[in-house]
């Protein structure tokens, strides 16, 4: 499988794309020839998650032989990494509504679904490329990616990882998870700024030749664990294929029956993975993009204009507090008919003017597959309370945004009420104790752990052992820097492991 840049004719091997993450022109790598409609229900019926993963990924990573790819998948989705044998269980909430639980991994967030496998893919790609330099993974996070990437790459030979997170842009539990991270090859730094600040800096850094030369002289090269890397995106396709198989197995839909998917969306990777699943043959009907108050994507799906010139809000669903959604560029590439020149032109518009627009014809085609709804913080809390009080099911704020978007979509398009819908549940609710307490009118504690104990006592939801174990651990990383100092922090980290 060859991969190409979204912005030029640059074409590389899949192992090169995995290792480097970002194209030399700043574009994102996509399959040069997408494996359209390569999946059928018969290929995944009654199969385990691991077998479905192989069936999907062998179409995207053709360099690895069957034994090698299956070995990586088995190591990633093991009992040591996931607390349930289903990996991504499908919970039936109503006759026409299911919740796809993506939070049973080591860090209790959907990022584990890809970041449990990605380190194996990266190491295999490094070997295939005969790369001898050490790899420094650079990651910006709005909450969950940081911890999942740190856990995935912890003590992986030949790799190191630097994570940046915004000081006021993650939940207390997300911050605890990162600040208490174990591993000899990790570094975590907070920045005064927001996620977009960190992400924009790192994307510029990947095409900065002078910085690349500085670290290359020390025997180091950069890569990324954000979903700009195709190795992060591809494994996310698997759980939508698995959800389709399970819906049919449960009798919720017929094998050729379309179903809708609602995804709480920040960097656009999770919903793009569902779009890839649809392109590969899964009968997904409407993809509903759920946003919080940072509703740049909602506006795009209604108007065809992506406008970042707006106020940035810090919300109770911090992993979605993003205005520049990196994977949106891949989507634009497909919207443009896989025209890299058009994609490059639009990305220049976004960089120079803070906005871009698609044509009326393109918007009409987009709206056949996508719609967008946004949900405020107060609405999010109301949804958490409503779902818990009605069904005894506890949602985290991000999944509650998705549920709220689903409710709004039904109001706007009641004709879709007969179609089965899957809500992507992206995090365990215990990662966000304060909003849960406020939504359910439970007394907050003096610490996040006390709040979680109160929530557990009221709801009966067990305290995940991964989060409970954090309380006894000591803080390791508490440094806070200005966003302008990120480059110096990276070089200082390189110096610590290259002495």
C-alpha positions as CSV (number, residue, x, y, z in Angstrom):
1,X,0.0,0.0,0.0
2,X,1.3,3.4,-1.0
3,X,0.4,6.6,0.9
4,X,0.3,10.1,-0.5
5,X,0.2,13.6,0.9
6,X,-3.1,15.5,0.9
7,X,-1.2,18.5,-0.5
8,X,1.1,17.3,-3.2
9,X,2.2,14.4,-5.4
10,X,4.5,13.1,-2.6
11,X,4.0,9.3,-2.4
12,X,5.6,7.1,0.2
13,X,5.5,3.5,1.5
14,X,3.1,2.8,4.4
15,X,6.1,2.2,6.7
16,X,7.5,5.6,5.9
17,X,4.1,7.2,6.5
18,X,3.9,5.4,9.9
19,X,7.3,6.4,10.9
20,X,7.2,10.1,9.9
21,X,3.6,10.9,10.6
22,X,3.4,14.1,8.6
23,X,4.3,14.7,5.0
24,X,7.3,16.9,4.2
25,X,4.9,19.6,2.7
26,X,2.8,19.7,5.9
27,X,0.1,17.5,4.5
28,X,-1.4,14.3,6.0
29,X,-0.8,10.9,4.5
30,X,-3.8,9.0,3.0
31,X,-4.0,5.8,1.0
32,X,-3.0,6.5,-2.6
33,X,-5.6,4.0,-3.7
34,X,-8.3,3.7,-1.0
35,X,-9.7,0.1,-0.6
36,X,-13.3,1.0,-1.4
37,X,-16.0,-1.5,-0.4
38,X,-13.5,-4.2,0.5
39,X,-15.5,-5.5,3.5
40,X,-18.7,-7.5,3.7
41,X,-20.6,-8.8,6.7
42,X,-19.6,-12.4,5.9
43,X,-16.0,-11.4,6.4
44,X,-16.6,-10.3,10.0
45,X,-19.6,-12.3,11.1
46,X,-19.2,-14.0,14.5
47,X,-15.5,-13.0,14.6
48,X,-13.5,-11.8,17.6
49,X,-12.3,-8.2,17.8
50,X,-8.8,-9.4,17.0
51,X,-9.9,-11.2,13.9
52,X,-11.9,-8.2,12.7
53,X,-8.9,-6.0,13.3
54,X,-6.8,-8.2,11.1
55,X,-9.6,-8.3,8.4
56,X,-9.7,-4.5,8.4
57,X,-6.0,-3.6,8.8
58,X,-4.7,-6.0,6.2
59,X,-6.3,-3.7,3.6
60,X,-4.5,-0.6,4.9
61,X,-1.1,-2.1,5.9
62,X,-0.2,-4.6,3.2
63,X,3.6,-4.6,3.9
64,X,3.2,-6.7,7.0
65,X,2.6,-10.4,6.5
66,X,-0.3,-12.2,8.2
67,X,1.7,-13.6,11.1
68,X,3.4,-10.3,11.9
69,X,0.2,-8.3,11.8
70,X,-1.8,-10.8,13.8
71,X,1.0,-10.9,16.4
72,X,0.9,-7.1,16.8
73,X,-2.9,-7.2,17.1
74,X,-2.8,-10.0,19.7
75,X,-0.3,-8.1,21.8
76,X,-2.3,-4.8,21.6
77,X,-5.7,-6.2,22.5
78,X,-4.7,-8.5,25.3
79,X,-6.2,-9.1,28.7
80,X,-3.4,-7.0,30.1
81,X,-4.5,-4.0,28.2
82,X,-8.3,-4.3,28.2
83,X,-10.7,-5.2,31.0
84,X,-13.3,-6.9,28.8
85,X,-12.9,-9.6,26.2
86,X,-15.2,-7.8,23.8
87,X,-12.6,-4.9,23.7
88,X,-15.3,-2.5,22.5
89,X,-18.7,-3.8,23.9
90,X,-21.9,-2.6,22.4
91,X,-24.5,-1.7,25.1
92,X,-28.1,-1.6,24.1
93,X,-29.8,1.4,25.7
94,X,-33.0,1.4,23.7
95,X,-34.5,-0.6,20.9
96,X,-33.0,1.7,18.3
97,X,-30.1,3.1,20.3
98,X,-26.8,1.5,21.3
99,X,-23.7,2.8,23.1
100,X,-20.3,1.7,21.7
101,X,-18.1,1.6,24.9
102,X,-14.6,2.5,23.9
103,X,-13.2,3.1,27.4
104,X,-12.2,-0.3,28.6
105,X,-8.4,0.1,28.0
106,X,-5.6,1.0,30.3
107,X,-6.3,4.7,30.4
108,X,-10.1,4.5,30.3
109,X,-10.5,6.4,27.0
110,X,-11.1,5.6,23.4
111,X,-7.5,6.6,22.5
112,X,-6.4,3.3,23.9
113,X,-8.2,1.6,21.0
114,X,-5.5,2.8,18.6
115,X,-2.6,3.6,20.9
116,X,-2.4,0.1,22.2
117,X,-1.5,-1.0,18.7
118,X,0.3,2.0,17.3
119,X,3.6,1.5,19.1
120,X,3.9,-2.0,17.6
121,X,3.2,-0.6,14.1
122,X,5.8,2.2,14.6
123,X,8.5,-0.2,15.8
124,X,7.8,-2.6,12.9
125,X,7.9,0.4,10.5
126,X,11.2,1.5,11.9
127,X,12.7,-1.9,11.3
128,X,11.3,-2.1,7.8
129,X,12.7,1.4,7.0
130,X,16.1,0.2,8.5
131,X,16.0,3.4,10.6
132,X,18.7,3.4,13.3
133,X,17.9,6.8,14.9
134,X,15.9,6.9,18.1
135,X,12.3,8.2,17.6
136,X,11.0,11.0,19.7
137,X,7.2,11.0,19.7
138,X,5.8,14.5,20.0
139,X,2.2,14.8,21.1
140,X,-0.2,17.6,21.9
141,X,-3.2,16.6,23.9
142,X,-6.5,18.1,25.0
143,X,-6.8,15.3,27.6
144,X,-7.0,11.7,26.7
145,X,-4.4,11.3,23.9
146,X,-1.6,12.3,26.2
147,X,-2.1,9.6,28.8
148,X,-2.9,6.9,26.2
149,X,0.2,7.7,24.2
150,X,2.4,7.8,27.3
151,X,1.1,4.4,28.4
152,X,1.4,3.0,24.9
153,X,5.0,4.1,24.4
154,X,6.2,3.7,28.0
155,X,9.6,2.0,27.9
156,X,9.3,0.9,24.3
157,X,12.9,0.5,23.1
158,X,14.3,3.0,20.7
159,X,11.5,5.5,21.4
160,X,10.9,8.5,23.7
161,X,7.7,10.6,24.1
162,X,7.1,14.2,24.9
163,X,3.5,15.3,25.7
164,X,2.3,18.9,26.0
165,X,-1.1,19.7,27.5
166,X,-2.9,23.0,28.2
167,X,-2.8,24.0,31.9
168,X,-6.5,24.8,32.1
169,X,-7.7,22.6,29.3
170,X,-7.8,19.1,30.9
171,X,-9.8,17.6,33.7
172,X,-8.2,17.0,37.1
173,X,-8.1,13.2,36.6
174,X,-6.6,13.6,33.1
175,X,-3.9,15.8,34.6
176,X,-3.3,13.3,37.4
177,X,-2.9,10.5,34.9
178,X,-0.3,12.4,32.9
179,X,1.6,14.0,35.9
180,X,2.0,10.6,37.5
181,X,3.0,8.7,34.4
182,X,5.7,6.0,34.9
183,X,8.4,5.2,32.4
184,X,12.0,6.1,31.8
185,X,11.5,7.4,28.3
186,X,8.6,9.9,28.9
187,X,8.3,13.6,29.6
188,X,5.1,15.6,30.2
189,X,4.9,19.4,30.2
190,X,2.0,21.8,30.7
191,X,1.8,25.0,28.5
192,X,0.1,28.3,29.2
193,X,-2.3,28.2,26.2
194,X,-4.8,25.9,24.6
195,X,-4.7,22.7,22.7
196,X,-4.6,24.5,19.3
197,X,-1.5,26.4,20.4
198,X,0.4,23.1,21.1
199,X,-0.9,21.3,18.0
200,X,-0.1,24.2,15.7
201,X,3.5,24.4,17.1
202,X,4.1,20.7,16.7
203,X,2.8,20.7,13.1
204,X,5.1,23.5,12.2
205,X,8.0,21.7,13.9
206,X,7.5,18.6,11.8
207,X,8.4,20.6,8.7
208,X,11.1,22.7,10.3
209,X,14.3,21.6,8.6
210,X,16.6,23.4,11.0
211,X,15.1,21.7,14.1
212,X,15.2,18.4,12.3
213,X,18.9,18.9,11.6
214,X,19.6,19.7,15.2
215,X,18.0,16.5,16.5
216,X,19.3,14.4,13.6
217,X,22.8,15.4,14.6
218,X,22.1,13.7,17.9
219,X,20.7,10.5,16.3
220,X,17.0,11.4,16.8
221,X,14.0,11.9,14.5
222,X,10.5,13.2,15.3
223,X,7.2,11.3,14.9
224,X,3.7,11.8,16.2
225,X,1.2,9.9,18.2
226,X,-1.6,12.3,17.4
227,X,-4.2,11.2,14.8
228,X,-2.4,13.1,12.1
229,X,-0.4,9.8,11.9
230,X,-2.1,7.1,9.8
231,X,-1.0,4.6,12.4
232,X,-3.3,6.3,14.9
233,X,-6.3,6.6,12.6
234,X,-6.4,3.2,10.9
235,X,-7.0,1.1,14.1
236,X,-10.0,3.3,14.9
237,X,-11.7,2.0,11.8
238,X,-11.8,-1.4,13.4
239,X,-14.3,-0.7,16.2
240,X,-16.9,0.7,13.8
241,X,-16.6,-2.5,11.7
242,X,-16.9,-4.5,14.9
243,X,-19.9,-2.5,16.0
244,X,-21.7,-3.3,12.7
245,X,-21.0,-7.0,13.1
246,X,-22.3,-7.0,16.6
247,X,-25.5,-5.1,15.6
248,X,-26.3,-7.8,13.1
249,X,-25.3,-10.6,15.6
250,X,-27.7,-9.1,18.2
251,X,-30.5,-8.8,15.6
252,X,-30.6,-5.0,16.0
253,X,-30.2,-4.5,12.2
254,X,-30.2,-6.7,9.1
255,X,-26.9,-7.3,7.4
256,X,-27.6,-4.7,4.7
257,X,-29.5,-2.3,6.9
258,X,-28.0,1.2,7.4
259,X,-27.4,2.6,10.9
260,X,-26.3,6.0,12.0
261,X,-23.3,6.9,14.1
262,X,-22.9,9.8,16.5
263,X,-19.3,10.8,17.5
264,X,-18.2,13.5,20.0
265,X,-15.6,15.3,17.9
266,X,-12.6,17.4,18.5
267,X,-9.7,16.6,16.2
268,X,-12.0,14.8,13.7
269,X,-10.0,11.6,13.8
270,X,-12.7,9.4,15.5
271,X,-15.5,10.4,13.1
272,X,-13.1,10.2,10.1
273,X,-12.5,6.6,11.1
274,X,-16.2,6.0,10.9
275,X,-16.2,7.6,7.4
276,X,-13.4,5.3,6.4
277,X,-15.4,2.3,7.7
278,X,-18.3,3.5,5.5
279,X,-16.0,3.8,2.5
280,X,-14.7,0.3,3.1
281,X,-18.3,-1.2,3.0
282,X,-19.9,-0.8,6.4
283,X,-23.6,0.4,5.8
284,X,-23.3,3.5,7.9
285,X,-26.1,6.0,7.0
286,X,-25.6,9.4,8.6
287,X,-22.5,10.4,10.5
288,X,-23.5,12.9,13.2
289,X,-20.7,15.2,14.3
290,X,-21.3,16.2,17.9
291,X,-19.6,19.4,19.2
292,X,-19.5,21.4,22.4
293,X,-19.6,25.2,22.5
294,X,-16.5,25.2,20.2
295,X,-18.8,24.4,17.4
296,X,-16.7,25.2,14.3
297,X,-17.5,21.8,12.8
298,X,-21.3,22.1,13.5
299,X,-21.2,25.4,11.5
300,X,-19.3,23.8,8.7
301,X,-21.8,21.0,8.2
302,X,-24.6,23.6,8.1
303,X,-22.9,26.3,6.0
304,X,-19.9,24.8,4.2
305,X,-17.6,27.3,5.8
306,X,-15.0,26.3,8.4
307,X,-14.3,29.5,10.3
308,X,-11.7,29.5,13.2
309,X,-12.0,33.2,13.7
310,X,-14.1,32.8,16.9
311,X,-13.7,32.8,20.6
312,X,-12.1,29.6,22.2
313,X,-14.1,28.2,25.1
314,X,-12.9,25.9,27.9
315,X,-15.7,23.5,28.6
316,X,-16.6,20.4,30.7
317,X,-15.8,18.2,27.7
318,X,-12.2,19.3,27.3
319,X,-11.1,16.7,24.8
320,X,-13.3,18.5,22.3
321,X,-12.0,22.0,23.1
322,X,-10.4,22.4,19.6
323,X,-10.9,24.9,16.8
324,X,-8.4,23.5,14.3
325,X,-9.3,19.9,13.7
326,X,-6.2,18.3,12.1
327,X,-8.0,15.3,10.5
328,X,-10.4,17.6,8.8
329,X,-7.7,18.0,6.1
330,X,-8.1,14.4,5.2
331,X,-11.8,14.8,4.9
332,X,-11.3,17.9,2.7
333,X,-9.1,15.8,0.4
334,X,-12.0,13.4,-0.2
335,X,-14.6,16.2,-0.4
336,X,-12.3,17.7,-3.2
337,X,-12.4,14.5,-5.2
338,X,-8.9,13.5,-3.9
339,X,-7.6,16.7,-5.6
340,X,-4.4,17.6,-3.7
341,X,-4.1,21.0,-5.3
342,X,-7.6,22.0,-4.2
343,X,-6.8,20.7,-0.7
344,X,-3.6,22.5,-0.5
345,X,-5.2,25.8,-1.7
346,X,-8.0,25.4,1.0
347,X,-5.5,24.7,3.8
348,X,-3.6,27.9,2.7
349,X,-6.8,29.8,3.0
350,X,-7.3,28.4,6.5
351,X,-3.8,29.3,7.6
352,X,-3.8,32.8,6.0
353,X,-7.4,33.8,6.6
354,X,-8.6,31.6,9.4
355,X,-11.4,30.1,7.3
356,X,-12.1,28.0,4.2
357,X,-15.2,27.2,2.2
358,X,-16.4,24.4,0.0
359,X,-18.7,24.8,-3.0
360,X,-22.5,24.5,-2.8
361,X,-22.3,21.3,-4.8
362,X,-19.7,19.9,-2.4
363,X,-21.8,20.9,0.6
364,X,-24.8,19.2,-0.8
365,X,-22.8,15.9,-1.2
366,X,-21.4,16.3,2.3
367,X,-24.8,16.7,3.9
368,X,-25.9,13.4,2.4
369,X,-23.4,11.7,4.8
370,X,-22.8,14.2,7.6
371,X,-24.7,16.5,9.9
372,X,-23.6,18.5,12.9
373,X,-25.1,19.5,16.2
374,X,-23.6,21.2,19.3
375,X,-24.5,21.0,22.9
376,X,-23.7,23.5,25.7
377,X,-22.3,22.7,29.1
378,X,-25.7,23.1,30.8
379,X,-27.3,20.9,28.2
380,X,-24.6,18.3,28.7
381,X,-25.2,18.1,32.4
382,X,-29.0,17.8,31.8
383,X,-28.3,14.9,29.4
384,X,-26.1,13.1,32.0
385,X,-28.9,13.5,34.5
386,X,-31.7,12.5,32.1
387,X,-29.9,9.3,30.9
388,X,-28.9,8.2,34.4
389,X,-32.3,8.9,35.9
390,X,-34.1,7.2,33.0
391,X,-31.9,4.2,32.3
392,X,-29.4,4.0,35.1
393,X,-26.5,4.5,32.7
394,X,-23.8,7.0,33.5
395,X,-22.3,9.0,30.6
396,X,-19.1,11.1,30.7
397,X,-19.5,14.7,29.4
398,X,-18.1,13.9,25.9
399,X,-20.5,11.0,25.4
400,X,-23.3,13.2,26.8
401,X,-22.5,15.7,24.1
402,X,-23.0,13.0,21.6
403,X,-26.3,11.9,23.2
404,X,-27.5,15.5,23.3
405,X,-26.6,15.9,19.6
406,X,-28.5,12.7,18.8
407,X,-31.6,14.1,20.6
408,X,-31.3,17.4,18.6
409,X,-30.8,15.5,15.4
410,X,-34.0,13.6,16.0
411,X,-35.9,16.8,16.6
412,X,-34.5,18.3,13.4
413,X,-35.0,15.1,11.3
414,X,-37.7,12.9,12.9
415,X,-37.8,10.8,9.8
416,X,-34.5,9.3,10.9
417,X,-36.0,8.0,14.2
418,X,-36.6,4.5,12.7
419,X,-32.9,4.0,11.9
420,X,-30.7,2.4,14.5
421,X,-28.1,4.7,16.0
422,X,-24.8,4.0,17.7
423,X,-23.3,6.5,20.1
424,X,-19.6,6.5,20.4
425,X,-18.8,6.5,24.2
426,X,-15.3,7.9,24.3
427,X,-14.3,8.0,28.0
428,X,-15.2,6.5,31.4
429,X,-17.3,9.0,33.4
430,X,-15.0,8.8,36.4
431,X,-12.4,10.8,34.4
432,X,-14.6,13.8,34.9
433,X,-15.8,13.9,38.6
434,X,-16.9,17.5,38.9
435,X,-19.3,17.6,36.0
436,X,-20.8,14.3,37.0
437,X,-21.3,15.5,40.6
438,X,-22.9,18.7,39.4
439,X,-25.2,16.9,36.9
440,X,-26.4,14.4,39.4
441,X,-26.4,16.8,42.4
442,X,-23.9,14.8,44.3
443,X,-21.7,16.5,46.8
444,X,-18.2,17.2,45.4
445,X,-15.2,16.2,47.5
446,X,-12.1,18.1,48.5
447,X,-10.2,16.1,45.9
448,X,-11.2,14.4,42.7
449,X,-10.9,11.0,44.4
450,X,-13.4,12.0,47.1
451,X,-15.8,13.1,44.5
452,X,-15.5,9.8,42.7
453,X,-16.1,7.9,45.9
454,X,-19.3,9.9,46.3
455,X,-20.3,9.1,42.7
456,X,-19.6,5.5,43.2
457,X,-21.6,5.3,46.4
458,X,-24.7,7.0,44.8
459,X,-24.6,5.3,41.4
460,X,-23.1,1.9,42.2
461,X,-20.6,2.4,39.4
462,X,-17.3,0.7,40.4
463,X,-14.2,2.8,40.7
464,X,-11.9,1.7,37.9
465,X,-8.7,0.2,39.3
466,X,-6.6,2.2,36.9
467,X,-7.9,5.5,38.3
468,X,-8.1,4.3,41.9
469,X,-4.4,3.3,41.8
470,X,-3.4,6.9,40.9
471,X,-4.2,8.2,44.3
472,X,-1.1,6.5,45.9
473,X,1.3,7.6,43.3
474,X,3.5,10.6,43.5
475,X,3.5,13.5,40.9
476,X,6.5,13.2,38.5
477,X,5.8,16.1,36.0
478,X,4.6,19.5,37.1
479,X,6.5,21.9,34.9
480,X,4.5,24.7,33.3
481,X,6.0,26.7,30.4
482,X,5.0,29.4,27.9
483,X,4.0,28.0,24.5
484,X,6.9,29.9,23.0
485,X,9.3,27.6,25.0
486,X,8.1,24.3,23.6
487,X,11.0,24.0,21.3
488,X,13.5,24.5,24.1
489,X,11.7,21.9,26.2
490,X,12.0,19.4,23.4
491,X,15.7,20.0,22.9
492,X,16.3,19.8,26.6
493,X,14.5,16.4,26.7
494,X,16.6,15.2,23.8
495,X,19.7,16.1,25.8
496,X,18.6,14.1,28.8
497,X,18.4,10.8,26.9
498,X,21.3,11.4,24.5
499,X,23.9,12.3,27.1
